[in-house]
Amino acid sequence: PHYEVHIIDALPNNNIPLWFHCASKDDDLGYHNPKVGDDFHFRFNMHLFKHTLFFCHFWWGKKQNAFDVFTQDLANNCSGDLPIYYCYWKVQEDGFYMGPQLSQLKKLHDWS
């Protein structure tokens, strides 16, 4: 199956920019500096017998955090119909939320 991971900047509209860098073992997705409301997304084919893993490091002013944004376990938080499943991350002032739709998110991480 194909998965599409979305990372949405839902931080307050102030002068503190969000930066993040995402990668897997094989793919470096680069550094990104979205505007509030922007939706960065990437698509990949999950290997059935390999461990597909993407991670991101986020910076917002003096706050930061780094964690996996996609693993086989996190795939349970995605939804869709074959051939594409969607996973949503929303970056907010109080932390990081994930779910299968923007209306069904749960908080998984805080800023550190």
N, C-alpha and C positions, 0 to 999 in steps of 0.2 A: 504493500500500500504506500501511497504518497502522503506525506504530512506537510502542512503549511503552518508555520509558527509565526504569530503576529506579536509584535511588541509595541504597545501604544503608550505614548507620552501623555499622561493625565496629571502632570504636575501643575502647580499654580503658575499662572502666566506672570512670572517675574523675571528679573535679570539673571537668575542663576540657571545656566544651561545644563541640560542632561547630556552626558556622554556615555557611550557604552561600546564595548568590543565583544564580538561573539565569534566563536570558532568551534570546530570539531577537531578530531585527530587529523583529518584529511583536508578540511576546508577552513580557511581563514576568511571570515565574512567582513573583516575590517572594523574600523572605528566609525561611529556614527554620532551625530549631533542633531537630533531631531528638534523640530519646533513643537510646541504644545499642540496636541491633537494629531500629530503625525503617526502613521502606522508603518513601521518597518516590518517587512515580512520576508521569509525565505521558505523555499520548498525543497524537499528531498525525498528520496525513496528509502524507506526503512528496510534495512537488511534483516531478513527473518532469523538468520543464525548468527549474526554478529550483534554486538551491543552498540546501537546507534546512540550517540551522545553529543549534544551541543551544549556549550556553557557560555555565559556572558559575565562580564565584569562591568558594573554600573558605577558612575560617579555623578554626584549632584552636590556641588559646593564641597563642604567638608565631609559629607556622607558618602559611603560607598558600600557595595556588597558584590560578591561573586558567587554564582551558583549555577547548577545545571538547569537549562531551560527546556531540554528535551532528553528523556531517557525512555527506556521501555516501560518503566513504572509510571512515569508522568504521562505516557500515551493514554493511560486510562482517563485522564482529564480532558481528552480531546473528543470531538464528535464529528460526524459527517457521514457521507455515503461513499462507498467505493466509487472511484479510485482515490478520493482525496478526503483526508481528515484534517480538521482545523483545531488549533490550539491557540488560545489567547492569553497574553500576559499584559497586564495594565500596571504601569509604574505610577504610583501615587505618593503623596507627601508622607503617608504613614507606612508605606511598604509596597510589596509586590504581590499582585493577585493573579491567579490563573484559573482558567476554566474553559469549557467547550464552546461557550458563547459569552458575549459581553454582559449578558443579563444573568449569567450563572458563574460568577467568579468567587473564589475563596482566597483568603490571604494565606500565602505560603512563606513569606520572608519579610523581615523588617530591614530597615537601613541599619548599618553599623557605623 
